[in-house]
Amino acid sequence: MDRARRKRILIDLGIIAVSIFAAGFLVQSNLVQSIVTANASLYMLSAFVAGLFFTSVFTTAPAMVALGSLCAIYPPITVAVFGALGALIGDYVIFSFIRGHISEDITYLLSQAKSKRMKHVFHHRFMRWSMAIVGAIIIASPLPDELGLTLMGLSKMSTVKFAAISYTFNFIGIVAIGFVARAF
């Protein structure tokens, strides 16, 4: 591994670590809850913005804290409706990039593979369908969406199907976070 790539990986890991520590600080300090209660009339906008940040590995932890805090005060279903809309927009930006650039790169690499079996596996309908399902499950989980979006992008899924799946599974994930937040 070259020096530049190693440096980029270390920076990314550092950002993830800072994000997790920031989320821990936000939970301990009740800062998010104070902000949310101060802007009671804007909680739907707050849910939308938190949803935008719910999609990235670098911002998932603080977004989960914000969504959990919102759900502790306001109806989890309403928070999830607006949070999932924000997450859909964030996911679409990533999905578009993956489907365009990264998918082309992976297709090129597969075309260069010596094994025809490897190429056939990724072009098989069942494999594409499986990648889409696994991607949707990852989107619903508290895990960052990038891996799930990559799998969905490689599956050649239409934008309409992607939007329906992304919204639905983000909605389910946010509702789950909301009910866990209310339990505590």
OpenMM code with the backbone's topology and positions (N, CA, C; nanometers):
from openmm import Vec3, app, unit

residues = "MET ASP ARG ALA ARG ARG LYS ARG ILE LEU ILE ASP LEU GLY ILE ILE ALA VAL SER ILE PHE ALA ALA GLY PHE LEU VAL GLN SER ASN LEU VAL GLN SER ILE VAL THR ALA ASN ALA SER LEU TYR MET LEU SER ALA PHE VAL ALA GLY LEU PHE PHE THR SER VAL PHE THR THR ALA PRO ALA MET VAL ALA LEU GLY SER LEU CYS ALA ILE TYR PRO PRO ILE THR VAL ALA VAL PHE GLY ALA LEU GLY ALA LEU ILE GLY ASP TYR VAL ILE PHE SER PHE ILE ARG GLY HIS ILE SER GLU ASP ILE THR TYR LEU LEU SER GLN ALA LYS SER LYS ARG MET LYS HIS VAL PHE HIS HIS ARG PHE MET ARG TRP SER MET ALA ILE VAL GLY ALA ILE ILE ILE ALA SER PRO LEU PRO ASP GLU LEU GLY LEU THR LEU MET GLY LEU SER LYS MET SER THR VAL LYS PHE ALA ALA ILE SER TYR THR PHE ASN PHE ILE GLY ILE VAL ALA ILE GLY PHE VAL ALA ARG ALA PHE".split()
positions = [
    Vec3(0.0854, -0.1168, 0.0000),
    Vec3(0.0000, 0.0000, 0.0000),
    Vec3(0.0904, 0.1236, 0.0000),
    Vec3(0.0600, 0.2163, -0.0882),
    Vec3(0.1450, 0.3338, -0.0961),
    Vec3(0.1171, 0.4310, 0.0193),
    Vec3(0.2070, 0.5230, 0.0362),
    Vec3(0.2032, 0.6159, 0.1492),
    Vec3(0.0788, 0.7059, 0.1475),
    Vec3(0.0401, 0.7559, 0.0314),
    Vec3(-0.0761, 0.8452, 0.0207),
    Vec3(-0.2048, 0.7728, 0.0581),
    Vec3(-0.2192, 0.6490, 0.0115),
    Vec3(-0.3397, 0.5713, 0.0433),
    Vec3(-0.3462, 0.5428, 0.1930),
    Vec3(-0.2324, 0.5069, 0.2540),
    Vec3(-0.2272, 0.4792, 0.3978),
    Vec3(-0.2661, 0.6043, 0.4760),
    Vec3(-0.2166, 0.7196, 0.4325),
    Vec3(-0.2485, 0.8454, 0.4994),
    Vec3(-0.3984, 0.8758, 0.4901),
    Vec3(-0.4568, 0.8546, 0.3719),
    Vec3(-0.6002, 0.8779, 0.3512),
    Vec3(-0.6833, 0.7871, 0.4420),
    Vec3(-0.6432, 0.6612, 0.4550),
    Vec3(-0.7154, 0.5666, 0.5410),
    Vec3(-0.7065, 0.6099, 0.6872),
    Vec3(-0.5884, 0.6512, 0.7303),
    Vec3(-0.5721, 0.6967, 0.8687),
    Vec3(-0.6559, 0.8210, 0.8967),
    Vec3(-0.6629, 0.9121, 0.8022),
    Vec3(-0.7456, 1.0323, 0.8186),
    Vec3(-0.8930, 0.9922, 0.8298),
    Vec3(-0.9390, 0.9023, 0.7426),
    Vec3(-1.0781, 0.8559, 0.7481),
    Vec3(-1.1098, 0.7890, 0.8820),
    Vec3(-1.0205, 0.7046, 0.9290),
    Vec3(-1.0414, 0.6391, 1.0590),
    Vec3(-1.0435, 0.7418, 1.1720),
    Vec3(-0.9602, 0.8441, 1.1616),
    Vec3(-0.9602, 0.9511, 1.2606),
    Vec3(-1.0921, 1.0273, 1.2621),
    Vec3(-1.1444, 1.0540, 1.1445),
    Vec3(-1.2734, 1.1247, 1.1360),
    Vec3(-1.3844, 1.0397, 1.1965),
    Vec3(-1.3831, 0.9104, 1.1695),
    Vec3(-1.4842, 0.8215, 1.2264),
    Vec3(-1.4732, 0.8201, 1.3794),
    Vec3(-1.3509, 0.8110, 1.4309),
    Vec3(-1.3307, 0.8100, 1.5757),
    Vec3(-1.3800, 0.9400, 1.6389),
    Vec3(-1.3477, 1.0537, 1.5777),
    Vec3(-1.3938, 1.1826, 1.6289),
    Vec3(-1.5462, 1.1889, 1.6264),
    Vec3(-1.6069, 1.1354, 1.5214),
    Vec3(-1.7524, 1.1336, 1.5097),
    Vec3(-1.8154, 1.0536, 1.6233),
    Vec3(-1.7573, 0.9393, 1.6540),
    Vec3(-1.8112, 0.8555, 1.7624),
    Vec3(-1.7938, 0.9251, 1.8975),
    Vec3(-1.6775, 0.9856, 1.9211),
    Vec3(-1.6567, 1.0590, 2.0461),
    Vec3(-1.7507, 1.1789, 2.0555),
    Vec3(-1.7739, 1.2476, 1.9443),
    Vec3(-1.8662, 1.3611, 1.9439),
    Vec3(-2.0075, 1.3146, 1.9774),
    Vec3(-2.0475, 1.2001, 1.9229),
    Vec3(-2.1799, 1.1463, 1.9537),
    Vec3(-2.1904, 1.1136, 2.1023),
    Vec3(-2.0861, 1.0534, 2.1572),
    Vec3(-2.0850, 1.0241, 2.3010),
    Vec3(-2.0959, 1.1506, 2.3838),
    Vec3(-2.0222, 1.2533, 2.3449),
    Vec3(-2.0295, 1.3821, 2.4143),
    Vec3(-2.1699, 1.4401, 2.4063),
    Vec3(-2.2302, 1.4337, 2.2870),
    Vec3(-2.3650, 1.4881, 2.2694),
    Vec3(-2.4662, 1.4164, 2.3579),
    Vec3(-2.4518, 1.2852, 2.3706),
    Vec3(-2.5433, 1.2086, 2.4561),
    Vec3(-2.5236, 1.2478, 2.6025),
    Vec3(-2.3987, 1.2542, 2.6482),
    Vec3(-2.3694, 1.2850, 2.7880),
    Vec3(-2.4069, 1.4282, 2.8269),
    Vec3(-2.3907, 1.5211, 2.7347),
    Vec3(-2.4121, 1.6622, 2.7679),
    Vec3(-2.5562, 1.7081, 2.7523),
    Vec3(-2.6407, 1.6278, 2.6897),
    Vec3(-2.7798, 1.6667, 2.6609),
    Vec3(-2.7876, 1.7916, 2.5741),
    Vec3(-2.6801, 1.8218, 2.5007),
    Vec3(-2.6754, 1.9391, 2.4144),
    Vec3(-2.7799, 1.9300, 2.3032),
    Vec3(-2.7896, 1.8130, 2.2402),
    Vec3(-2.8868, 1.7966, 2.1314),
    Vec3(-3.0279, 1.8169, 2.1837),
    Vec3(-3.0585, 1.7597, 2.2996),
    Vec3(-3.1930, 1.7735, 2.3560),
    Vec3(-3.2236, 1.9206, 2.3854),
    Vec3(-3.1260, 1.9957, 2.4320),
    Vec3(-3.1464, 2.1386, 2.4577),
    Vec3(-3.1752, 2.2140, 2.3282),
    Vec3(-3.1012, 2.1833, 2.2243),
    Vec3(-3.1221, 2.2487, 2.0944),
    Vec3(-3.2587, 2.2128, 2.0384),
    Vec3(-3.2943, 2.0843, 2.0488),
    Vec3(-3.4226, 2.0371, 1.9948),
    Vec3(-3.5394, 2.1027, 2.0676),
    Vec3(-3.5332, 2.1107, 2.1988),
    Vec3(-3.6443, 2.1708, 2.2727),
    Vec3(-3.6501, 2.3221, 2.2525),
    Vec3(-3.5369, 2.3862, 2.2252),
    Vec3(-3.5356, 2.5309, 2.2006),
    Vec3(-3.6023, 2.5635, 2.0671),
    Vec3(-3.5978, 2.4726, 1.9728),
    Vec3(-3.6565, 2.4955, 1.8407),
    Vec3(-3.7747, 2.4022, 1.8167),
    Vec3(-3.8683, 2.4004, 1.9098),
    Vec3(-3.9803, 2.3065, 1.9026),
    Vec3(-4.0594, 2.3206, 1.7732),
    Vec3(-4.0731, 2.4397, 1.7225),
    Vec3(-4.1522, 2.4594, 1.6015),
    Vec3(-4.0797, 2.4091, 1.4766),
    Vec3(-3.9501, 2.3838, 1.4869),
    Vec3(-3.8710, 2.3414, 1.3718),
    Vec3(-3.8258, 2.1954, 1.3813),
    Vec3(-3.8934, 2.1142, 1.4623),
    Vec3(-3.8444, 1.9784, 1.4822),
    Vec3(-3.8510, 1.8947, 1.3547),
    Vec3(-3.9444, 1.9228, 1.2658),
    Vec3(-3.9511, 1.8474, 1.1395),
    Vec3(-3.8304, 1.8810, 1.0508),
    Vec3(-3.7925, 2.0076, 1.0485),
    Vec3(-3.6729, 2.0483, 0.9746),
    Vec3(-3.5479, 1.9875, 1.0384),
    Vec3(-3.5442, 1.9862, 1.1715),
    Vec3(-3.4318, 1.9233, 1.2414),
    Vec3(-3.4220, 1.7754, 1.2072),
    Vec3(-3.5358, 1.7065, 1.1993),
    Vec3(-3.5373, 1.5641, 1.1639),
    Vec3(-3.4875, 1.5445, 1.0212),
    Vec3(-3.5289, 1.6329, 0.9313),
    Vec3(-3.4849, 1.6250, 0.7912),
    Vec3(-3.3326, 1.6408, 0.7816),
    Vec3(-3.2790, 1.7407, 0.8494),
    Vec3(-3.1343, 1.7658, 0.8458),
    Vec3(-3.0585, 1.6494, 0.9101),
    Vec3(-3.1072, 1.5995, 1.0234),
    Vec3(-3.0429, 1.4835, 1.0870),
    Vec3(-3.0477, 1.3634, 0.9936),
    Vec3(-3.1569, 1.3489, 0.9192),
    Vec3(-3.1687, 1.2400, 0.8215),
    Vec3(-3.0639, 1.2511, 0.7114),
    Vec3(-3.0368, 1.3724, 0.6662),
    Vec3(-2.9316, 1.3928, 0.5659),
    Vec3(-2.7980, 1.3378, 0.6155),
    Vec3(-2.7706, 1.3594, 0.7430),
    Vec3(-2.6435, 1.3161, 0.8009),
    Vec3(-2.6455, 1.1702, 0.8464),
    Vec3(-2.7623, 1.1078, 0.8452),
    Vec3(-2.7787, 0.9690, 0.8876),
    Vec3(-2.7153, 0.8721, 0.7882),
    Vec3(-2.6795, 0.9189, 0.6696),
    Vec3(-2.6365, 0.8299, 0.5617),
    Vec3(-2.4869, 0.8072, 0.5523),
    Vec3(-2.4052, 0.8887, 0.6114),
    Vec3(-2.2611, 0.8796, 0.5898),
    Vec3(-2.1877, 0.8195, 0.7088),
    Vec3(-2.0862, 0.7424, 0.6807),
    Vec3(-2.0048, 0.6810, 0.7851),
    Vec3(-1.9478, 0.7860, 0.8794),
    Vec3(-1.9226, 0.9036, 0.8295),
    Vec3(-1.8610, 1.0084, 0.9096),
    Vec3(-1.9603, 1.0819, 0.9995),
    Vec3(-2.0885, 1.0736, 0.9701),
    Vec3(-2.1872, 1.1510, 1.0452),
    Vec3(-2.3011, 1.0676, 1.1030),
    Vec3(-2.2958, 0.9369, 1.0882),
    Vec3(-2.4053, 0.8518, 1.1360),
    Vec3(-2.4250, 0.8625, 1.2877),
    Vec3(-2.3165, 0.8537, 1.3638),
    Vec3(-2.3294, 0.8531, 1.5099),
    Vec3(-2.3957, 0.9811, 1.5629),
    Vec3(-2.3485, 1.1002, 1.5248),
    Vec3(-2.4173, 1.2204, 1.5739),
    Vec3(-2.5618, 1.2313, 1.5231),
    Vec3(-2.5865, 1.1859, 1.4008),
    Vec3(-2.7233, 1.1902, 1.3477),
    Vec3(-2.8152, 1.0984, 1.4271),
    Vec3(-2.7648, 0.9822, 1.4676),
    Vec3(-2.8457, 0.8908, 1.5491),
    Vec3(-2.8799, 0.9544, 1.6834),
    Vec3(-2.7848, 1.0268, 1.7414),
    Vec3(-2.8110, 1.0962, 1.8678),
    Vec3(-2.9197, 1.2014, 1.8465),
    Vec3(-2.9070, 1.2785, 1.7401),
    Vec3(-3.0060, 1.3833, 1.7126),
    Vec3(-3.1446, 1.3225, 1.6879),
    Vec3(-3.1513, 1.2174, 1.6068),
    Vec3(-3.2804, 1.1539, 1.5784),
    Vec3(-3.3393, 1.0911, 1.7042),
    Vec3(-3.2546, 1.0281, 1.7845),
    Vec3(-3.3025, 0.9696, 1.9102),
    Vec3(-3.3563, 1.0758, 2.0044),
    Vec3(-3.2869, 1.1885, 2.0118),
    Vec3(-3.3333, 1.2989, 2.0973),
    Vec3(-3.4658, 1.3550, 2.0481),
    Vec3(-3.4787, 1.3690, 1.9178),
    Vec3(-3.6051, 1.4172, 1.8614),
    Vec3(-3.7185, 1.3199, 1.8919),
    Vec3(-3.6914, 1.1904, 1.8755),
    Vec3(-3.7941, 1.0888, 1.8987),
    Vec3(-3.8328, 1.0776, 2.0458),
    Vec3(-3.7426, 1.1154, 2.1354),
    Vec3(-3.7741, 1.1115, 2.2780),
    Vec3(-3.8756, 1.2197, 2.3154),
    Vec3(-3.8819, 1.3248, 2.2356),
    Vec3(-3.9689, 1.4386, 2.2658),
    Vec3(-4.0924, 1.4414, 2.1754),
    Vec3(-4.0728, 1.4122, 2.0488),
    Vec3(-4.1796, 1.4221, 1.9490),
    Vec3(-4.2198, 1.2821, 1.9016),
    Vec3(-4.3319, 1.2703, 1.8309),
    Vec3(-4.3760, 1.1376, 1.7843),
    Vec3(-4.2710, 1.0730, 1.6919),
    Vec3(-4.2241, 0.9529, 1.7252),
    Vec3(-4.1217, 0.8867, 1.6436),
    Vec3(-4.1613, 0.8688, 1.4974),
    Vec3(-4.2895, 0.8458, 1.4717),
    Vec3(-4.3337, 0.8264, 1.3330),
    Vec3(-4.3155, 0.9554, 1.2536),
    Vec3(-4.3516, 1.0689, 1.3116),
    Vec3(-4.3364, 1.1970, 1.2424),
    Vec3(-4.1889, 1.2289, 1.2203),
    Vec3(-4.1077, 1.2055, 1.3221),
    Vec3(-3.9636, 1.2280, 1.3081),
    Vec3(-3.9092, 1.1381, 1.1972),
    Vec3(-3.9525, 1.0125, 1.1935),
    Vec3(-3.9047, 0.9178, 1.0921),
    Vec3(-3.9484, 0.9582, 0.9517),
    Vec3(-4.0689, 1.0127, 0.9370),
    Vec3(-4.1160, 1.0562, 0.8044),
    Vec3(-4.0204, 1.1612, 0.7476),
    Vec3(-3.9860, 1.2619, 0.8277),
    Vec3(-3.9001, 1.3694, 0.7783),
    Vec3(-3.7526, 1.3295, 0.7779),
    Vec3(-3.7105, 1.2513, 0.8765),
    Vec3(-3.5731, 1.2032, 0.8791),
    Vec3(-3.5433, 1.1116, 0.7615),
    Vec3(-3.6378, 1.0239, 0.7284),
    Vec3(-3.6190, 0.9326, 0.6147),
    Vec3(-3.6152, 1.0094, 0.4827),
    Vec3(-3.6890, 1.1186, 0.4735),
    Vec3(-3.6842, 1.2012, 0.3532),
    Vec3(-3.5451, 1.2633, 0.3369),
    Vec3(-3.4892, 1.3144, 0.4453),
    Vec3(-3.3530, 1.3675, 0.4409),
    Vec3(-3.2524, 1.2586, 0.4068),
    Vec3(-3.2699, 1.1405, 0.4666),
    Vec3(-3.1795, 1.0285, 0.4396),
    Vec3(-3.1899, 0.9841, 0.2941),
    Vec3(-3.3099, 0.9865, 0.2385),
    Vec3(-3.3285, 0.9503, 0.0974),
    Vec3(-3.2473, 1.0436, 0.0076),
    Vec3(-3.2512, 1.1710, 0.0357),
    Vec3(-3.1762, 1.2667, -0.0464),
    Vec3(-3.0259, 1.2420, -0.0321),
    Vec3(-2.9800, 1.2217, 0.0905),
    Vec3(-2.8386, 1.1909, 0.1120),
    Vec3(-2.7984, 1.0612, 0.0438),
    Vec3(-2.8828, 0.9595, 0.0558),
    Vec3(-2.8556, 0.8314, -0.0095),
    Vec3(-2.8539, 0.8460, -0.1614),
    Vec3(-2.9444, 0.9254, -0.2163),
    Vec3(-2.9515, 0.9408, -0.3622),
    Vec3(-2.8236, 1.0027, -0.4182),
    Vec3(-2.7689, 1.0988, -0.3466),
    Vec3(-2.6436, 1.1611, -0.3915),
    Vec3(-2.5335, 1.0548, -0.3980),
    Vec3(-2.5225, 0.9748, -0.2927),
    Vec3(-2.4204, 0.8695, -0.2890),
    Vec3(-2.4501, 0.7630, -0.3947),
    Vec3(-2.5756, 0.7213, -0.4057),
    Vec3(-2.6177, 0.6189, -0.5018),
    Vec3(-2.5859, 0.6614, -0.6446),
    Vec3(-2.6145, 0.7862, -0.6768),
    Vec3(-2.5877, 0.8358, -0.8122),
    Vec3(-2.4394, 0.8291, -0.8449),
    Vec3(-2.3573, 0.8665, -0.7487),
    Vec3(-2.2132, 0.8614, -0.7689),
    Vec3(-2.1668, 0.7172, -0.7860),
    Vec3(-2.2151, 0.6291, -0.7004),
    Vec3(-2.1745, 0.4883, -0.7063),
    Vec3(-2.2211, 0.4256, -0.8366),
    Vec3(-2.3458, 0.4478, -0.8719),
    Vec3(-2.4007, 0.3851, -0.9926),
    Vec3(-2.3298, 0.4353, -1.1173),
    Vec3(-2.2872, 0.5589, -1.1149),
    Vec3(-2.2194, 0.6132, -1.2311),
    Vec3(-2.0733, 0.5773, -1.2373),
    Vec3(-1.9962, 0.6230, -1.1416),
    Vec3(-1.8508, 0.6107, -1.1488),
    Vec3(-1.7979, 0.4768, -1.0983),
    Vec3(-1.8348, 0.4415, -0.9782),
    Vec3(-1.7788, 0.3208, -0.9173),
    Vec3(-1.8272, 0.1957, -0.9889),
    Vec3(-1.9536, 0.1922, -1.0278),
    Vec3(-2.0074, 0.0761, -1.0989),
    Vec3(-1.9320, 0.0539, -1.2303),
    Vec3(-1.9024, 0.1624, -1.3005),
    Vec3(-1.8267, 0.1509, -1.4256),
    Vec3(-1.6868, 0.0962, -1.4002),
    Vec3(-1.6233, 0.1425, -1.2923),
    Vec3(-1.4889, 0.0942, -1.2594),
    Vec3(-1.4899, -0.0542, -1.2263),
    Vec3(-1.5877, -0.0973, -1.1477),
    Vec3(-1.5955, -0.2392, -1.1107),
    Vec3(-1.6271, -0.3242, -1.2330),
    Vec3(-1.7159, -0.2765, -1.3198),
    Vec3(-1.7462, -0.3497, -1.4432),
    Vec3(-1.6220, -0.3638, -1.5293),
    Vec3(-1.5430, -0.2578, -1.5371),
    Vec3(-1.4190, -0.2646, -1.6137),
    Vec3(-1.3238, -0.3678, -1.5543),
    Vec3(-1.3078, -0.3628, -1.4215),
    Vec3(-1.2182, -0.4590, -1.3560),
    Vec3(-1.2653, -0.6027, -1.3772),
    Vec3(-1.3960, -0.6237, -1.3730),
    Vec3(-1.4486, -0.7590, -1.3966),
    Vec3(-1.4253, -0.8024, -1.5408),
    Vec3(-1.4317, -0.7080, -1.6337),
    Vec3(-1.4088, -0.7441, -1.7733),
    Vec3(-1.2633, -0.7831, -1.7970),
    Vec3(-1.1752, -0.7359, -1.7103),
    Vec3(-1.0336, -0.7698, -1.7210),
    Vec3(-0.9990, -0.9007, -1.6487),
    Vec3(-1.0960, -0.9530, -1.5719),
    Vec3(-1.0707, -1.0755, -1.4956),
    Vec3(-1.0477, -1.1931, -1.5903),
    Vec3(-0.9594, -1.2785, -1.5507),
    Vec3(-0.9273, -1.3949, -1.6327),
    Vec3(-1.0361, -1.5013, -1.6207),
    Vec3(-1.1051, -1.5022, -1.5101),
    Vec3(-1.2073, -1.6034, -1.4874),
    Vec3(-1.3415, -1.5577, -1.5434),
    Vec3(-1.3957, -1.6330, -1.6373),
    Vec3(-1.5283, -1.6005, -1.6910),
    Vec3(-1.6358, -1.6252, -1.5868),
    Vec3(-1.6091, -1.7167, -1.4949),
    Vec3(-1.7055, -1.7473, -1.3901),
    Vec3(-1.7300, -1.6235, -1.3031),
    Vec3(-1.6237, -1.5505, -1.2684),
    Vec3(-1.6366, -1.4309, -1.1863),
    Vec3(-1.7230, -1.3266, -1.2566),
    Vec3(-1.7011, -1.3071, -1.3855),
    Vec3(-1.7819, -1.2118, -1.4621),
    Vec3(-1.9278, -1.2556, -1.4636),
    Vec3(-1.9510, -1.3845, -1.4825),
    Vec3(-2.0866, -1.4376, -1.4911),
    Vec3(-2.1622, -1.4209, -1.3590),
    Vec3(-2.0926, -1.4400, -1.2479),
    Vec3(-2.1568, -1.4297, -1.1171),
    Vec3(-2.2157, -1.2901, -1.0980),
    Vec3(-2.1404, -1.1868, -1.1327),
    Vec3(-2.1890, -1.0509, -1.1113),
    Vec3(-2.2947, -1.0076, -1.2128),
    Vec3(-2.3093, -1.0777, -1.3213),
    Vec3(-2.4124, -1.0446, -1.4193),
    Vec3(-2.5362, -1.1303, -1.4030),
    Vec3(-2.5329, -1.2254, -1.3120),
    Vec3(-2.6459, -1.3147, -1.2899),
    Vec3(-2.7575, -1.2393, -1.2187),
    Vec3(-2.8802, -1.2609, -1.2617),
    Vec3(-2.9957, -1.1894, -1.2082),
    Vec3(-3.0113, -1.2123, -1.0569),
    Vec3(-2.9933, -1.3361, -1.0108),
    Vec3(-3.0064, -1.3664, -0.8683),
    Vec3(-2.9038, -1.2879, -0.7860),
    Vec3(-2.7832, -1.2763, -0.8368),
    Vec3(-2.6780, -1.2035, -0.7657),
    Vec3(-2.7140, -1.0556, -0.7543),
    Vec3(-2.7643, -0.9974, -0.8618),
    Vec3(-2.8043, -0.8562, -0.8572),
    Vec3(-2.9180, -0.8363, -0.7574),
    Vec3(-3.0155, -0.9281, -0.7569),
    Vec3(-3.1290, -0.9201, -0.6662),
    Vec3(-3.0799, -0.9337, -0.5218),
    Vec3(-2.9897, -1.0274, -0.4981),
    Vec3(-2.9353, -1.0498, -0.3632),
    Vec3(-2.8596, -0.9274, -0.3136),
    Vec3(-2.7798, -0.8658, -0.4011),
    Vec3(-2.7057, -0.7459, -0.3618),
    Vec3(-2.8023, -0.6339, -0.3220),
    Vec3(-2.9120, -0.6208, -0.3940),
    Vec3(-3.0097, -0.5165, -0.3628),
    Vec3(-3.0743, -0.5413, -0.2264),
    Vec3(-3.1083, -0.6658, -0.1960),
    Vec3(-3.1712, -0.6982, -0.0668),
    Vec3(-3.0739, -0.6743, 0.0489),
    Vec3(-2.9527, -0.7231, 0.0353),
    Vec3(-2.8527, -0.7029, 0.1407),
    Vec3(-2.8261, -0.5532, 0.1584),
    Vec3(-2.8198, -0.4787, 0.0492),
    Vec3(-2.8005, -0.3341, 0.0568),
    Vec3(-2.9134, -0.2660, 0.1317),
    Vec3(-3.0364, -0.3077, 0.1064),
    Vec3(-3.1519, -0.2490, 0.1753),
    Vec3(-3.1471, -0.2779, 0.3250),
    Vec3(-3.1058, -0.3976, 0.3619),
    Vec3(-3.0957, -0.4329, 0.5037),
    Vec3(-2.9891, -0.3474, 0.5718),
    Vec3(-2.8793, -0.3238, 0.5036),
    Vec3(-2.7733, -0.2387, 0.5603),
    Vec3(-2.8248, -0.0963, 0.5780),
    Vec3(-2.9049, -0.0476, 0.4850),
    Vec3(-2.9613, 0.0871, 0.4969),
    Vec3(-3.0518, 0.0968, 0.6196),
    Vec3(-3.1278, -0.0077, 0.6484),
    Vec3(-3.2179, -0.0053, 0.7643),
    Vec3(-3.1418, -0.0127, 0.8959),
    Vec3(-3.0240, -0.0709, 0.8937),
    Vec3(-2.9463, -0.0868, 1.0165),
    Vec3(-2.8825, 0.0464, 1.0558),
    Vec3(-2.8332, 0.0541, 1.1781),
    Vec3(-2.7634, 0.1767, 1.2179),
    Vec3(-2.6260, 0.1923, 1.1518),
    Vec3(-2.5851, 0.0937, 1.0751),
    Vec3(-2.4576, 0.1033, 1.0047),
    Vec3(-2.4650, 0.2138, 0.8995),
    Vec3(-2.3523, 0.2744, 0.8669),
    Vec3(-2.3514, 0.3754, 0.7601),
    Vec3(-2.3984, 0.3146, 0.6276),
    Vec3(-2.4617, 0.3948, 0.5465),
    Vec3(-2.5283, 0.3453, 0.4257),
    Vec3(-2.4361, 0.3167, 0.3075),
    Vec3(-2.3128, 0.3609, 0.3100),
    Vec3(-2.2278, 0.3503, 0.1911),
    Vec3(-2.2162, 0.2083, 0.1357),
    Vec3(-2.1963, 0.1092, 0.2234),
    Vec3(-2.1840, -0.0289, 0.1760),
    Vec3(-2.3145, -0.0756, 0.1117),
    Vec3(-2.4261, -0.0496, 0.1769),
    Vec3(-2.5557, -0.0880, 0.1208),
    Vec3(-2.5829, -0.0192, -0.0116),
    Vec3(-2.5470, 0.1085, -0.0201),
    Vec3(-2.5676, 0.1827, -0.1444),
    Vec3(-2.4779, 0.1299, -0.2559),
    Vec3(-2.3573, 0.0870, -0.2199),
    Vec3(-2.2681, 0.0290, -0.3199),
    Vec3(-2.3302, -0.0982, -0.3769),
    Vec3(-2.3801, -0.1827, -0.2887),
    Vec3(-2.4432, -0.3067, -0.3357),
    Vec3(-2.5656, -0.2768, -0.4226),
    Vec3(-2.6450, -0.1798, -0.3815),
    Vec3(-2.7634, -0.1443, -0.4607),
    Vec3(-2.7233, -0.0826, -0.5941),
    Vec3(-2.6171, -0.0022, -0.5952),
    Vec3(-2.5700, 0.0590, -0.7197),
    Vec3(-2.5191, -0.0447, -0.8177),
    Vec3(-2.4513, -0.1465, -0.7658),
    Vec3(-2.3992, -0.2528, -0.8523),
    Vec3(-2.5101, -0.3434, -0.9053),
    Vec3(-2.6253, -0.3417, -0.8401),
    Vec3(-2.7344, -0.4297, -0.8808),
    Vec3(-2.8119, -0.3753, -1.0006),
    Vec3(-2.7758, -0.2590, -1.0495),
    Vec3(-2.8419, -0.1968, -1.1654),
    Vec3(-2.9888, -0.1636, -1.1366),
    Vec3(-3.0181, -0.1281, -1.0129),
    Vec3(-3.1538, -0.0969, -0.9706),
    Vec3(-3.1993, 0.0368, -1.0304),
    Vec3(-3.3259, 0.0452, -1.0659),
    Vec3(-3.3793, 0.1712, -1.1192),
    Vec3(-3.3875, 0.2747, -1.0069),
    Vec3(-3.3899, 0.3996, -1.0439),
    Vec3(-3.3955, 0.5086, -0.9466),
    Vec3(-3.5255, 0.5044, -0.8665),
    Vec3(-3.6355, 0.4698, -0.9304),
    Vec3(-3.7648, 0.4650, -0.8611),
    Vec3(-3.7639, 0.3551, -0.7548),
    Vec3(-3.7141, 0.2374, -0.7907),
    Vec3(-3.7056, 0.1281, -0.6922),
    Vec3(-3.6113, 0.1663, -0.5791),
    Vec3(-3.4989, 0.2267, -0.6170),
    Vec3(-3.4031, 0.2695, -0.5153),
    Vec3(-3.4683, 0.3662, -0.4172),
    Vec3(-3.5402, 0.4659, -0.4678),
    Vec3(-3.6019, 0.5666, -0.3819),
    Vec3(-3.7023, 0.5021, -0.2863),
    Vec3(-3.7841, 0.4114, -0.3362),
    Vec3(-3.8831, 0.3449, -0.2510),
    Vec3(-3.8145, 0.2619, -0.1425),
    Vec3(-3.7127, 0.1883, -0.1800),
    Vec3(-3.6418, 0.1036, -0.0832),
    Vec3(-3.5658, 0.1885, 0.0177),
    Vec3(-3.4955, 0.2900, -0.0293),
    Vec3(-3.4177, 0.3754, 0.0599),
    Vec3(-3.5079, 0.4437, 0.1621),
    Vec3(-3.6166, 0.5029, 0.1152),
    Vec3(-3.7062, 0.5727, 0.2070),
    Vec3(-3.7649, 0.4761, 0.3094),
    Vec3(-3.8154, 0.3627, 0.2618),
    Vec3(-3.8802, 0.2656, 0.3504),
    Vec3(-3.7839, 0.2137, 0.4565),
    Vec3(-3.6644, 0.1744, 0.4141),
    Vec3(-3.5710, 0.1156, 0.5095),
    Vec3(-3.5091, 0.2201, 0.6020),
    Vec3(-3.4884, 0.3414, 0.5555),
    Vec3(-3.4435, 0.4478, 0.6464),
    Vec3(-3.5519, 0.4810, 0.7472),
    Vec3(-3.6769, 0.4832, 0.7018),
    Vec3(-3.7905, 0.5077, 0.7904),
    Vec3(-3.7932, 0.4029, 0.9021),
    Vec3(-3.7796, 0.2758, 0.8649),
    Vec3(-3.7808, 0.1669, 0.9637),
    Vec3(-3.6646, 0.1832, 1.0621),
    Vec3(-3.5472, 0.2149, 1.0104),
    Vec3(-3.4310, 0.2338, 1.0969),
    Vec3(-3.4482, 0.3485, 1.1947),
    Vec3(-3.5045, 0.4594, 1.1485),
    Vec3(-3.5241, 0.5760, 1.2356),
    Vec3(-3.6324, 0.5482, 1.3393),
    Vec3(-3.7387, 0.4794, 1.3000),
    Vec3(-3.8427, 0.4423, 1.3963),
    Vec3(-3.7820, 0.3532, 1.5055),
    Vec3(-3.6979, 0.2584, 1.4658),
    Vec3(-3.6328, 0.1704, 1.5638),
    Vec3(-3.5462, 0.2517, 1.6606),
    Vec3(-3.4703, 0.3471, 1.6067),
    Vec3(-3.3896, 0.4341, 1.6928),
    Vec3(-3.4794, 0.5128, 1.7878),
    Vec3(-3.5921, 0.5594, 1.7358),
    Vec3(-3.6860, 0.6356, 1.8169),
    Vec3(-3.7427, 0.5555, 1.9328),
    Vec3(-3.7806, 0.4323, 1.9066),
    Vec3(-3.8374, 0.3502, 2.0142),
    Vec3(-3.7313, 0.3101, 2.1166),
    Vec3(-3.6083, 0.2894, 2.0723),
    Vec3(-3.4992, 0.2615, 2.1662),
    Vec3(-3.4730, 0.3860, 2.2514),
    Vec3(-3.4723, 0.5034, 2.1887),
    Vec3(-3.4500, 0.6285, 2.2628),
    Vec3(-3.5602, 0.6514, 2.3659),
    Vec3(-3.6824, 0.6201, 2.3301),
    Vec3(-3.7942, 0.6372, 2.4253),
    Vec3(-3.7867, 0.5376, 2.5402),
    Vec3(-3.7280, 0.4210, 2.5142),
    Vec3(-3.7154, 0.3196, 2.6196),
    Vec3(-3.6170, 0.3643, 2.7284),
    Vec3(-3.5217, 0.4490, 2.6890),
    Vec3(-3.4230, 0.4969, 2.7860),
    Vec3(-3.4604, 0.6337, 2.8296),
] * unit.nanometer
topology = app.Topology()
chain = topology.addChain("A")
for resn in residues:
    res = topology.addResidue(resn, chain)
    for name in ("N", "CA", "C"):
        topology.addAtom(name, app.Element.getBySymbol(name[0]), res)
